[in-house]
Amino acid sequence: MNRLFLPDHDAVEQALHGLALAHPGLLRVNEDPLYAVARERHPDRRVGLVSGGGSGHEPLHTGFVGRGMLDAAAPGRIFASPHNRQIYEASKAAAGPDGVLHVVKNYTGDRINFGIAAERLRADGIPVRRVLIDDDLATESEETATGRRGTGATVLVEKLLGGAADTGLGLDELAGLGAEFAAASRSIAVAARAQTSPSRGGEAFELPAGTLEYGVGIHGERAATTLEHPGFEALVDRMTHQVLDALPQAERDVLLLVGGLGATTLLELHAVHARVAGLLDKRGLTVTGRLVGTFVPALDMSGFSLTVTALRDDWAAYWNAPARTAAFPALEATR
């Protein structure tokens, strides 16, 4: 397999400039250190929302910078955390009168660098809090010292927090809500083919024909379980029931994300969506909001993830609040 079609040294910089050129009214790029910042925000927003993480997961996070969602995002190298200086400067640019809220996926590098940036911000007198996203069921184990990874729920939490921030809530209120959004979310992902290695080309790992990596990570981490493909319906049923059974809140309304991992077609994703929607209906759940598409890929991995958030009644308004970013779709009425 050929190498990815990427520049040799500055792929992240060129990609971010390309995004800004495609959406000049939504965001601008800061060169050194590298980050994207929104050109406008809701006038009632008092707290800046900042996220970031390794590249290779586009449109996460830079595609969600804009009015109604993130105020800034710091991209790291492929599958690597952004430097704390990027996060610090992005946070200073995005901070509101009540400070800044960091939305952080549960990976060691992200936690460390966002933590250092937060210390620097506090030293400058800028209030800062953190929301930790930890939705991945594949890493929910006593043997996993770091806890569940942050994956697809990041998009849902960023949208909910954006809607809440635009109502004028303060930093502590938003941090508390964000923790509740994250706690109400669970995900699982499966892959039939690994992503291409950007450094050497070829697949990052090999899977025997007819097998699946069940519980794969968004950085291309191998799963704890490699299984024989059980067939479409059995696979989707297993994943759906696992996610629903793990939800900590017994709400009737849910948000649903069916996400491609980079090389999965919309034909496949919509077929998965139809199956999942039917299973949710049988469980007596109402899908109040849904996303189907590629939102948190692992470069060009062939696979998909399921994310469900148990939605309290008073959260629906945050989901339905207007957002204008490069990648978040216009929301349609749903049942």
C-alpha positions as CSV (number, residue, x, y, z in Angstrom):
1,M,0.0,0.0,0.0
2,N,1.3,3.5,-0.8
3,R,1.9,6.1,1.8
4,L,-0.8,8.6,2.6
5,F,-0.9,11.6,0.3
6,L,0.5,14.1,2.8
7,P,3.4,16.6,2.8
8,D,6.5,15.2,4.4
9,H,7.0,17.7,7.2
10,D,4.1,20.2,7.7
11,A,1.0,18.2,7.0
12,V,-0.9,19.6,10.0
13,E,0.0,23.2,9.3
14,Q,-1.0,22.9,5.6
15,A,-4.2,21.1,6.5
16,L,-5.2,23.7,9.0
17,H,-4.5,26.6,6.6
18,G,-6.6,24.7,4.0
19,L,-9.5,24.5,6.4
20,A,-9.3,28.2,7.1
21,L,-9.1,29.0,3.4
22,A,-12.2,26.9,2.8
23,H,-14.1,28.6,5.7
24,P,-12.7,32.2,6.0
25,G,-15.7,33.5,7.8
26,L,-15.5,30.9,10.6
27,L,-12.0,30.6,11.9
28,R,-8.5,32.0,11.6
29,V,-5.1,30.3,12.1
30,N,-2.4,31.4,14.5
31,E,1.0,30.4,13.1
32,D,3.3,30.1,16.1
33,P,2.2,28.3,18.2
34,L,-0.3,26.6,15.9
35,Y,-4.0,26.8,16.8
36,A,-7.4,27.7,15.3
37,V,-9.7,30.4,16.8
38,A,-13.3,31.3,16.0
39,R,-13.9,34.6,14.3
40,E,-17.1,35.2,16.3
41,R,-19.1,34.0,19.3
42,H,-22.5,34.4,20.8
43,P,-22.7,37.7,22.7
44,D,-24.0,36.0,25.8
45,R,-21.0,33.6,26.0
46,R,-18.9,34.3,29.1
47,V,-16.6,31.3,29.0
48,G,-14.3,30.3,26.2
49,L,-14.4,26.6,25.1
50,V,-11.1,25.1,24.1
51,S,-10.2,21.6,23.0
52,G,-7.5,19.9,21.0
53,G,-5.7,16.7,20.4
54,G,-3.7,14.7,17.9
55,S,-4.3,15.2,14.2
56,G,-5.6,12.4,12.0
57,H,-9.1,12.6,13.6
58,E,-10.5,15.4,11.4
59,P,-12.9,17.1,11.6
60,L,-12.2,16.7,15.3
61,H,-11.3,19.3,16.7
62,T,-10.6,22.2,14.4
63,G,-13.7,21.5,12.3
64,F,-15.9,22.3,15.3
65,V,-14.4,25.7,15.9
66,G,-17.0,28.4,15.3
67,R,-20.0,30.1,16.8
68,G,-22.0,27.7,18.9
69,M,-19.2,25.2,19.6
70,L,-15.5,25.7,20.3
71,D,-13.8,29.0,20.5
72,A,-10.4,27.5,19.8
73,A,-8.6,24.2,19.1
74,A,-5.0,23.2,19.2
75,P,-3.9,20.4,16.8
76,G,-1.0,18.1,17.7
77,R,1.0,16.0,15.2
78,I,-0.7,12.9,13.9
79,F,-1.9,10.8,16.9
80,A,0.1,13.1,19.3
81,S,-1.0,15.6,21.9
82,P,-0.6,19.3,21.1
83,H,2.2,21.1,23.0
84,N,1.1,22.9,26.2
85,R,2.2,26.2,24.7
86,Q,-0.3,25.7,21.9
87,I,-3.1,25.1,24.4
88,Y,-2.0,28.0,26.6
89,E,-2.0,30.5,23.8
90,A,-5.2,29.2,22.3
91,S,-6.8,29.5,25.7
92,K,-5.7,33.1,26.2
93,A,-7.1,33.9,22.7
94,A,-10.4,32.2,23.5
95,A,-11.0,33.1,27.2
96,G,-14.1,35.0,28.1
97,P,-14.7,37.3,31.0
98,D,-15.4,34.2,33.2
99,G,-12.4,32.2,32.0
100,V,-11.9,29.1,29.8
101,L,-13.1,25.5,29.9
102,H,-10.9,22.8,28.5
103,V,-12.6,19.8,26.8
104,V,-10.0,17.0,27.1
105,K,-10.0,13.4,25.9
106,N,-8.7,10.9,28.4
107,Y,-5.2,10.2,27.0
108,T,-2.1,10.7,29.1
109,G,-0.5,13.2,26.7
110,D,-3.6,15.3,26.5
111,R,-4.1,15.3,30.2
112,I,-0.5,16.3,30.9
113,N,-0.3,19.1,28.3
114,F,-3.7,20.6,29.1
115,G,-2.8,20.4,32.8
116,I,0.4,22.3,32.3
117,A,-1.4,24.9,30.2
118,A,-4.1,25.2,32.9
119,E,-1.4,25.9,35.5
120,R,0.1,28.7,33.3
121,L,-3.4,30.2,32.8
122,R,-4.1,30.3,36.5
123,A,-0.7,32.0,37.1
124,D,-1.9,34.6,34.7
125,G,-5.1,35.1,36.6
126,I,-7.3,33.4,34.0
127,P,-9.9,31.0,35.6
128,V,-9.8,27.5,34.0
129,R,-11.6,24.2,34.5
130,R,-11.5,20.9,32.7
131,V,-14.1,18.4,31.4
132,L,-12.6,15.0,30.8
133,I,-14.2,12.8,28.1
134,D,-13.9,9.0,28.9
135,D,-16.6,7.2,27.0
136,D,-14.8,4.2,25.5
137,L,-16.1,0.9,26.9
138,A,-13.2,-1.1,25.4
139,T,-10.9,0.3,28.1
140,E,-13.3,0.0,31.0
141,S,-11.2,-2.5,33.0
142,E,-9.5,-2.7,36.3
143,E,-6.4,-3.5,34.4
144,T,-6.5,-0.2,32.6
145,A,-4.9,2.2,35.0
146,T,-5.8,5.3,33.0
147,G,-9.5,4.5,32.7
148,R,-11.8,4.7,29.7
149,R,-10.4,6.5,26.6
150,G,-12.1,9.6,25.2
151,T,-13.5,8.9,21.7
152,G,-16.7,9.7,19.8
153,A,-18.6,11.3,22.7
154,T,-16.2,14.3,22.4
155,V,-18.3,15.7,19.5
156,L,-21.6,15.3,21.4
157,V,-20.2,16.9,24.5
158,E,-18.6,19.8,22.6
159,K,-22.0,20.5,21.0
160,L,-23.9,20.4,24.2
161,L,-21.4,22.6,26.0
162,G,-21.5,25.1,23.2
163,G,-25.2,25.4,23.5
164,A,-25.0,25.7,27.2
165,A,-22.2,28.3,27.1
166,D,-24.3,30.5,24.7
167,T,-26.9,30.8,27.5
168,G,-24.4,32.8,29.6
169,L,-23.6,30.1,32.1
170,G,-20.5,30.6,34.2
171,L,-17.3,28.5,34.4
172,D,-18.3,26.3,37.4
173,E,-21.8,25.7,36.0
174,L,-20.4,24.7,32.6
175,A,-17.7,22.4,34.1
176,G,-20.4,20.7,36.2
177,L,-22.7,20.2,33.2
178,G,-19.8,19.0,31.0
179,A,-19.0,16.3,33.6
180,E,-22.6,15.2,33.5
181,F,-22.6,15.1,29.7
182,A,-19.5,13.0,29.7
183,A,-20.8,10.7,32.4
184,A,-23.9,10.0,30.4
185,S,-22.0,8.9,27.3
186,R,-20.6,5.5,26.2
187,S,-18.9,4.3,23.0
188,I,-17.5,1.2,21.3
189,A,-15.7,0.9,18.0
190,V,-14.8,-2.0,15.6
191,A,-12.4,-2.2,12.7
192,A,-12.0,-4.6,9.8
193,R,-8.7,-3.0,8.6
194,A,-6.0,-0.9,10.3
195,Q,-5.2,2.7,9.3
196,T,-2.2,3.4,7.0
197,S,1.0,4.2,8.9
198,P,1.8,7.8,7.9
199,S,5.5,7.2,8.5
200,R,6.2,4.0,6.7
201,G,3.1,3.2,4.6
202,G,1.3,0.0,4.7
203,E,-1.3,-1.1,7.3
204,A,-0.3,-0.3,10.9
205,F,-1.3,-3.8,11.9
206,E,-2.6,-6.8,10.1
207,L,-5.9,-8.6,10.6
208,P,-6.5,-12.1,9.2
209,A,-9.3,-12.3,6.6
210,G,-12.8,-12.6,8.1
211,T,-11.8,-11.1,11.5
212,L,-12.5,-7.9,13.3
213,E,-10.7,-5.8,15.9
214,Y,-13.4,-5.3,18.5
215,G,-12.8,-2.3,20.8
216,V,-10.3,-0.5,18.6
217,G,-9.0,3.0,19.6
218,I,-9.0,6.2,17.6
219,H,-5.2,6.3,17.5
220,G,-5.2,2.9,15.8
221,E,-4.6,1.0,19.1
222,R,-5.3,-2.6,18.7
223,A,-8.2,-4.0,20.6
224,A,-8.1,-6.6,23.4
225,T,-10.4,-8.8,21.3
226,T,-10.0,-10.1,17.8
227,L,-13.0,-12.1,16.7
228,E,-14.4,-13.8,13.7
229,H,-16.8,-11.5,11.9
230,P,-20.3,-12.6,13.2
231,G,-22.2,-11.0,10.4
232,F,-23.7,-7.5,10.1
233,E,-26.8,-7.8,12.2
234,A,-25.1,-9.8,15.0
235,L,-22.2,-7.3,15.2
236,V,-24.4,-4.2,15.3
237,D,-26.7,-5.8,17.8
238,R,-23.8,-6.7,20.1
239,M,-22.3,-3.2,20.0
240,T,-25.6,-1.5,20.5
241,H,-26.7,-3.6,23.5
242,Q,-23.2,-3.3,25.0
243,V,-23.4,0.5,24.8
244,L,-27.0,0.8,26.1
245,D,-26.4,-1.6,29.0
246,A,-23.4,0.5,30.1
247,L,-25.3,3.8,30.2
248,P,-25.3,5.0,33.8
249,Q,-28.5,7.0,33.4
250,A,-31.9,5.5,32.5
251,E,-33.2,8.4,30.4
252,R,-35.7,7.8,27.7
253,D,-34.2,10.3,25.2
254,V,-30.8,9.8,23.7
255,L,-28.3,11.3,21.3
256,L,-26.8,8.8,18.8
257,L,-23.6,9.0,16.9
258,V,-22.8,6.5,14.2
259,G,-19.2,7.4,13.2
260,G,-16.9,6.2,10.5
261,L,-13.3,5.6,11.3
262,G,-12.0,7.0,8.1
263,A,-12.5,4.5,5.2
264,T,-16.1,3.5,5.9
265,T,-18.7,4.6,3.3
266,L,-21.9,6.4,4.0
267,L,-23.7,3.4,2.5
268,E,-22.3,1.3,5.3
269,L,-22.8,3.9,8.0
270,H,-26.5,4.5,7.1
271,A,-27.1,0.8,7.1
272,V,-25.7,0.6,10.6
273,H,-27.7,3.6,11.6
274,A,-31.0,2.0,10.5
275,R,-30.2,-1.2,12.5
276,V,-29.2,0.7,15.6
277,A,-32.3,3.0,15.4
278,G,-34.6,0.0,15.3
279,L,-32.9,-1.5,18.3
280,L,-33.2,1.7,20.2
281,D,-36.9,1.9,19.4
282,K,-37.4,-1.7,20.7
283,R,-35.7,-0.6,23.9
284,G,-38.3,2.2,24.3
285,L,-35.7,5.0,23.6
286,T,-36.3,8.1,21.6
287,V,-33.5,9.5,19.5
288,T,-33.7,13.2,20.1
289,G,-30.6,14.0,18.1
290,R,-28.4,12.0,15.7
291,L,-25.2,12.2,13.7
292,V,-24.2,9.8,11.0
293,G,-20.8,10.3,9.2
294,T,-17.1,10.6,9.8
295,F,-16.5,12.8,12.8
296,V,-13.7,11.2,14.8
297,P,-11.7,8.9,12.4
298,A,-8.4,7.1,12.9
299,L,-6.9,8.4,9.6
300,D,-8.2,5.9,7.0
301,M,-9.1,2.9,9.3
302,S,-12.0,0.7,8.0
303,G,-14.5,0.5,10.8
304,F,-17.1,2.4,12.7
305,S,-18.1,3.5,16.3
306,L,-21.3,3.8,18.1
307,T,-21.8,6.5,20.8
308,V,-25.0,7.1,22.8
309,T,-25.6,9.9,25.3
310,A,-28.5,9.6,27.7
311,L,-30.2,13.0,27.3
312,R,-32.0,14.7,30.2
313,D,-35.0,16.8,29.2
314,D,-33.3,20.1,30.0
315,W,-30.3,19.3,27.8
316,A,-32.2,19.1,24.5
317,A,-32.2,22.9,24.1
318,Y,-28.4,22.8,24.2
319,W,-28.2,20.2,21.5
320,N,-30.7,22.1,19.3
321,A,-29.0,25.5,19.8
322,P,-27.6,27.0,16.6
323,A,-24.0,26.2,15.6
324,R,-21.9,27.4,12.7
325,T,-18.7,25.5,12.1
326,A,-16.9,24.0,9.2
327,A,-18.0,20.4,10.0
328,F,-21.0,20.3,12.3
329,P,-24.1,19.6,10.2
330,A,-27.2,21.6,10.2
331,L,-29.6,19.9,12.6
332,E,-32.9,18.6,11.3
333,A,-36.1,17.9,13.3
334,T,-36.0,14.3,14.6
335,R,-38.4,12.1,16.5
